[in-house]
Amino acid sequence: MHIAAVASLILSLVGNPSYGNPVSRDFADTFADPAVIRGLDGYWYSYGTSDPLREGEGEHHRLPIARSSDLVEWTYVGDAFGEGDLPSYADPSTLLWAPDVRYLDGRYVMYFTVTNSASTPHEWDYSIGAATAPTPAGPWTPAPEPVVAPRPSGGAYWNTIDPAQFTDVDGGKYLYFGGFFGGLWVTELSADGLQPVGRPTQVAVDNKFEGSYVVRRDGYYYLLASSANCCAGPTTGYSVLAGRATSPLGPFTDREGRPLLASRAGGTPVLTQNGNRWIGTGHNAQLTDLAGQDWMVYHAIDRSDPFLDEPYGVNERPMLLDRLDWIDGWPVVRAGAGPSDHSSERPVTRGPVDERFSGDLSGWRDTGGWAVHGGYARHTGGEQATLTSRKGLGGDRRAETDLRLSAARPGDAAGLRIGAATAVVSGSGLTVAAGGDRRTAALPGGAATWRNLAVTVEGRTITAEVTSARLGDPQAAVSLDSPVPLSGAFGLVAKGTAEFDNVSAARLAKPVTRMAPAPEPGRKLDADEFGTLDRAWRWVRENPAARVAGGALRWPVQDGDLVGTGNTASVLLRTPPRGDYIVETKVTLDLGEGTVRNHQQAGLVAYASDDDFARLSQVAIWNTRQVEYGRELPFADRLSYGGNIAGAPAKTTWLRLAHHVDRETGEHEFRAGSSRDGRTWTWAGVWTFGKDTSPRIGLVAHGGAQPAVEAAFDYVRFYRTR
């Protein structure tokens, strides 16, 4: 057994001790846009965007590859492409970004962004390329043509970037791609996954999303995508949002029913920064461990070390790993707690039963026809036979194996046995049988190529799922409530010629079902209901057009801004209460929909100075309307600005900032929340201020005077945090 495999087994037996983020630290200082897959050799492989891996290295790796036996300790194994083997249609100056790797019909397929094509003189004529390989580490052979060619738009090209492949239950293959300039799209693919079929369909509005990733769960298709900016150094506000649909083509809507295609586009938060050192948490992929727990890999930025070599150079974005929960039908990282610096749990990558068939069958009871052949357990013969593990495992559990039927003759089948129940694949599909009951689902493409079969047992419910590579795209799934107890021995079952590898059985992970606590207002501490303008307010650059009338502060949106060195916008400030508090306002601002009105906005601000603030406002960003939580601060003799997305606004939007002082660091943490009705709140990211600052709370209304529009603030209220 490999040394790393032995170490992983020991760790699993002593109770999954903690690990620290980033998990890419052993081989890379930066490893952006990570993808992940488990290979047929039992190792996990990750793939990153083309950057230098280490400080001071200077040379870009073209889609670097790393390998791990436990998802925590990773080793660099090489690059997908060298100097002389770029795709033939790529310009020699091209960058390769954002890989996605799948196992399709017996080979590995890598999709990636090609930033510069040789077919046009434009420098950023993005396209989606593909390459194939016999193993997850390569060698990779580029396809002769892009999967999605450059898409012109006037004098520029749409952001045809960030591919993610998905295979549906009917065997149909899809590719999601796109970015802020042009939106997110999906195209159907040919059977080999290398050519588009038909016209693409837009699934999310432009100027809000990039970094697509799609999984299917409980009959829904979930589109996870990143929003805001990936690469603004110490003010990077990237985060992951989700929508779901009943078709891979959409339409996708968020938890509140807001379409991802609307001008006021929705998006349910999945992952965002929480006030620790990690900001810019985004561009995700996901996986399932051997206990059935989902995990997310993503990149993030250490706010104290945001650049690789020098300020405002390559953003340093290492790979992080955290638990992905499903609560009330929606994915969320760590129940909403955000990125971890240290985790008290790690993925289960080896169970009490864990067999790679590198030796003999001494740990198994053989009823005939079984042998180890070429690193697999192989069964030959026309009669059904079982290979039973000598290790028992009761209770709720999960078992899985990679398998294939070499001949796939009528009546041949291969699968798993748990007690009196079986789950097998055959030419007829996936069949689960227990106590005389039986259910079958069609399996597109048959069982002659390698597939993964995973079976979970919860009480008397047995669920089986077949995937190509365990990436959230089941091609067949069957669930059965067994009339008999699902206890007894675990083993492999086969009739005909079948091969098995990577067999495991582990205790089923206990799902997290409750969200982490969100800020809640308690006792009211202070307020201005705007009968008049309270004397506690102080102006920075007073705006005489702002006035109190009709029970609201009415403020014509100014042609000014706080971002940058100009600092022409007015700010209305007051001193907040001491300690932890929540400040809330209700603001009405008619920004219309769909038209370009950059960057009219109104909302709250946590303000230390003109060059050190966090601004929460509903804002027009090109054709979209968003709740942006922006941060400006001085860094390396410049001003850095970036945003985090805090929900979808309405014409009237409720905004909150929840203030907390970190007891260890003394930093001021401000978490943003927004609501479209004053009752249901979307909580977003955290921006921090230094312990030596005293941020005040204020109101702003600026960003452009045309067309003329007025913001109306109904109140500002401070509450003690519960």
Order of alpha helices (4+ residues) and beta strands (2+ residues): alpha-beta-beta-beta-beta-beta-beta-beta-beta-beta-beta-beta-beta-beta-beta-beta-beta-beta-beta-beta-beta-beta-beta-beta-beta-beta-beta-beta-beta-beta-beta-beta-beta-beta-beta-beta-beta-beta-beta-beta-beta-beta-beta-beta-beta-beta-beta-beta-beta-beta-beta-beta-beta-beta-beta
